[in-house]
Amino acid sequence: MAELQNDVFLRALLRQPTPYTPIWIMRQAGRYLPEYNKTRSQAGSFLKLCKNPELATEVTLQPLARFNLDAAILFSDILTIPDAMGLGLYFADGEGPQFERPLRDEKQIQSLSVIEPEEQLKYVTDAVRSIKQALNGRVPLIGFSGSPFTLACYMIEGKGGTEFHRVKKMAYERPDLFGKILEVTSASVIAYLNGQIQAGADAVMIFDTWGGALTPSAFKRFSQNNLKQICTGLIREVNGRVIPRVVFTKGGGQWLEGLSETGADALGLDWSTDIATARMRVGDRVALQGNMDPAILLTNPEVIQKEVGEILAGYGEGFGHVFNLGHGVNQFTPPENVHALVEAVHEQSRGYHAAG
Amino acid sequence: MAELQNDVFLRALLRQPTPYTPIWIMRQAGRYLPEYNKTRSQAGSFLKLCKNPELATEVTLQPLARFNLDAAILFSDILTIPDAMGLGLYFADGEGPQFERPLRDEKQIQSLSVIEPEEQLKYVTDAVRSIKQALNGRVPLIGFSGSPFTLACYMIEGKGGTEFHRVKKMAYERPDLFGKILEVTSASVIAYLNGQIQAGADAVMIFDTWGGALTPSAFKRFSQNNLKQICTGLIREVNGRVIPRVVFTKGGGQWLEGLSETGADALGLDWSTDIATARMRVGDRVALQGNMDPAILLTNPEVIQKEVGEILAGYGEGFGHVFNLGHGVNQFTPPENVHALVEAVHEQSRGYHAAG
């Protein structure tokens, strides 16, 4: 495996000195790039693109050819695990992910079993190996998965949403059944992320997309506990290098203290949280990743530079900040604005890293 | 005007002693009630129901006939103001509110003018007068409006959403134009709520449904400032009785400190905020209204009683809590669960009000 030429991202996640604030962008390989749309239409669909290691490698590297990003992220979906469990992931035009066979009876739930990544999700670990080879040490590669609670939401509702009434009804009325789903998905996420690490992922991120839909006590019970369990089960070091873990609960800005005790090295922040306040609250327990509103990328370089300046000043001096958006990049973003963002973060952040 | 027989709700909003915790429920007159669906189909549509003072009175009183609620809320929509401005409010089947003529050019925006409630929204003040007469002093009546930012979101996008890219692009790139919209809607909200107060509303609530979509600094600039301006402009007393104001920013749990300085007497809380923490943060500056997850009402009386107990214990001893859901009641809620909720709040809260 080629030596890493740029490990600024990994060092920032571990709160070690860096010369500047590293940046990557959620959904950086995505529909705002014409070359992505070309490869996607060649693959036939988003899901076929995910399942084709060669094309997944191609799109993973596309944003790195345009922008001076400090990390690559595996091109995949957060819902590969339930798909491997047989629920039948599909994407209808213009809608979010859905399942053909959502969990609707107890028997289905009792028969769920933990996935074995090198068997059921080999297209993912193959993609990791292929991307690592193509990157040739240029920047680190991030592996990822959905969180157990987020996977359970999709598995029970059959799709995303905002209310999750079916999920919550089960969680409150049948905690035994809901617990069974969380148990199997947690063990699967551990196996899956460890499979990605063994295939070469340099860091991993857990997307708790729907954790913010819960009350504070339900969040601890139905999401945070499982995030902690996962962090405990993950491979910590490969060849003497620590594999950092990032946990991102969208809408979880009020629960950073609890999240900082899960064993995560870094927490993702959406844009509803002030990064200066967040840093005070988590102290030196974790690094922070975020948190520009993706809507800013629809404006112009002047507005982008100003917002970058405010977020960098908010985090302030010292190490432990990875710049990112607070959510995935919007498909209507002009690529030149992403260029302006990456340059602004690199240039403006040097002053905060005097000792790096 | 008949003397109020139950002012527990108004006293709680002003943090005065009460014998128990009062309760009302967002969207308490709604689709979960068969009698509501009957009246609505008689009216022909939701909007026709809003615009018919006699039928609006009928549905406003329906939940009071079933449950021992401590307040009634005007049956109306948060978007009446932009409709009165000529944007053409409509509801497509199974979708949220939309506008036929959203704001898409500068000329449209420059020609907006402040509404005059007794002229352009007389159906609302007529409904307030009619409801007050029908209530005959049984419980207080809440008037309401959308917040300027929330109105602006719908006016610019033409519908609700989660990302509001069009709104944010204008707010960041053309703060002059966006400011013009906020200025006209703020002045209109003041005139509108004062019109409702003059017609008999005993308290008013401002629904900032989309304020939570902003960053902390953008929230201050584009929503909180206007909420403060509105509170400053509202009629404070009628016949020696204070008219309390409630401000509710959905997703604004991280900004309670700022919201407590707008001049609101009480803040609405969604369920993502722990009410014990919220009370510590706002101190004795404001009362709190909330904050049970509406999904709990889809379970059973046992779960409901337990959740009520946790929220009441969270708020703790003393005054200044109005029980409510953290969002509108879901249409699939069994009415008997709402009954269980109201009874549980009244019974369990007496122990926390020893001095009331």
Boltz contact constraints between the chains, C-beta under 6 A:
constraints:
  - contact:
      token1: [A, 165]
      token2: [B, 295]
      max_distance: 6.0
  - contact:
      token1: [A, 165]
      token2: [B, 298]
      max_distance: 6.0
  - contact:
      token1: [A, 168]
      token2: [B, 295]
      max_distance: 6.0
  - contact:
      token1: [A, 169]
      token2: [B, 298]
      max_distance: 6.0
  - contact:
      token1: [A, 169]
      token2: [B, 299]
      max_distance: 6.0
  - contact:
      token1: [A, 172]
      token2: [B, 299]
      max_distance: 6.0
  - contact:
      token1: [A, 172]
      token2: [B, 303]
      max_distance: 6.0
  - contact:
      token1: [A, 173]
      token2: [B, 299]
      max_distance: 6.0
  - contact:
      token1: [A, 215]
      token2: [B, 271]
      max_distance: 6.0
  - contact:
      token1: [A, 215]
      token2: [B, 293]
      max_distance: 6.0
  - contact:
      token1: [A, 216]
      token2: [B, 274]
      max_distance: 6.0
  - contact:
      token1: [A, 253]
      token2: [B, 254]
      max_distance: 6.0
  - contact:
      token1: [A, 254]
      token2: [B, 253]
      max_distance: 6.0
  - contact:
      token1: [A, 271]
      token2: [B, 215]
      max_distance: 6.0
  - contact:
      token1: [A, 274]
      token2: [B, 216]
      max_distance: 6.0
  - contact:
      token1: [A, 293]
      token2: [B, 215]
      max_distance: 6.0
  - contact:
      token1: [A, 295]
      token2: [B, 165]
      max_distance: 6.0
  - contact:
      token1: [A, 295]
      token2: [B, 168]
      max_distance: 6.0
  - contact:
      token1: [A, 298]
      token2: [B, 165]
      max_distance: 6.0
  - contact:
      token1: [A, 298]
      token2: [B, 169]
      max_distance: 6.0
  - contact:
      token1: [A, 299]
      token2: [B, 169]
      max_distance: 6.0
  - contact:
      token1: [A, 299]
      token2: [B, 172]
      max_distance: 6.0
  - contact:
      token1: [A, 299]
      token2: [B, 173]
      max_distance: 6.0
  - contact:
      token1: [A, 303]
      token2: [B, 172]
      max_distance: 6.0
